[in-house]
Amino acid sequence: MTAAMKTFDEASALIASHVAPLEIETVPLSAGAGRVLAADIRAAIPSPRHSVSAMDGYAVRESNIAVGEPVQVAGEARPGAPFAGVLPAGEAVRIFTGAPLPDGADCVIMQEYAQRDADTVRFAAGFGPAKHVRQRGSDFEEGAVLLRRGTRLDAKTLVAAAAADVAEITVHRQPAIAIIATGDELAEPGSAQLAPYTIPDSTSLAIASLAQDAGARVTSRCRAQDDLPALERQAGELLESADIVIVIGGASVGDRDFAKPMFAPHGLALVFDRLAIKPGKPVWLGRAGARLVLGLPGNPSSAMVTARLFLVPILERLQGGEGYHAWRDMPLATPLPATGDRETFARAHWGQAGLEVLGNQDSGVQGGLARADWLIRCPSSQAGLEAGNTVSALLL
């Protein structure tokens, strides 16, 4: 490891200090999936809004009911159509799940214990002691904070947001990203077989998918040949419309590696450049004016690993999230080789006994990447580990 290379933790700290949330906007709740809240969501109404029945049956005042004795049915209560008035003493109201409990009632007897005869009903023994009533506000009260600022809305949290009876939410703007894959050899998937010495551009599509899953909006995804003047023009165009430009490949130090030079005329200032990690040593981050530029390695596995480690937290921070990695202690099901002088992130698959380290960890692997669902964090110079050890892992 050379002194110039930063560690993974140092690079993560630089991201935290250089990436700030984007501006705030208001959007309809119906457009909230995947967005990150910029303000708490408070309940406009309690839940349940009224005390309601948790079962189909009969609402009664329990102290007025005797097993086997006929009880007059005073009416009916349905969701959205409550029983009007107060439950008369000694009578019952036919009630359905979710209907407001009539005034005067304190119990719902399940219909399985009821025998209806015209306008009367008898109740069999054993209907208690459960009341089968959801009390007003038992889930949450009016004004309660249901979702905190920084929460990403998904299927579960959208339930709570809608239950709060809010029509609009305050969120950070979605990051707009542009992706450019460099290399004369790249071809659109499906066409490489028609042109010798080309390879499918397998990475840019995957990075776009990863970014969209992290809440970004992809404004451009393109390929470019290794022509520096053309790349400089293209870089300028992409910087005009994107909050972050992701350039794949061309990050080494060869004569035709133009990833950083293409942004030089646009004021590129590096945040970090080359890290002491494996895979992904060539990854870099910079600024070109107000825009971020992230350089990913050209090898597919390296690109995907570094995108997970750096692009995802950048996108989270742009949307108001913390951008921290959720490392977990997990059991190792297969041996883990010793590491060299760089911190290593090994791809692994979750099996019945724990994490199974993939046999081929080469940075150019593509077929095996489909089986990888975890990254195991291995400190530099770590001795080999046997199955049964606990390792720190991140969902890939």
Secondary structure, 3 states (H helix, E strand, C coil): CCCCCECHHHHHHHHHHHCCCCCEEEEEHHHCCCCEECCCEECCCCECCCCEECCCEEEECHHHCCCCCCEEEEEEEECCECCCCECCCCCEEEECCCCECCECCCEEEEHHHEEEECCEEEECCCCCCCCCEECCCCCECCCCEEECCCCECCHHHHHHHHHCCCCEEEEECCCEEEEEEECCCEECCCCHHHCCCCEECCHHHHHHHHHHHCCCEEEEEEEECCCHHHHHHHHHHHHHHCCEEEEECCCCCCCCCCCCHHHHHHCEEEEEECECEECCCCCEEEEECCEEEEEECCCHHHHHHHHHHHHHHHHHHHCCCCCCCCCEEEEECCCECCCCCCEEEEEEEEECCEEEECCCCCCCCCCHHHHCCEEEEECCCCCCECCCCEEEEEEC
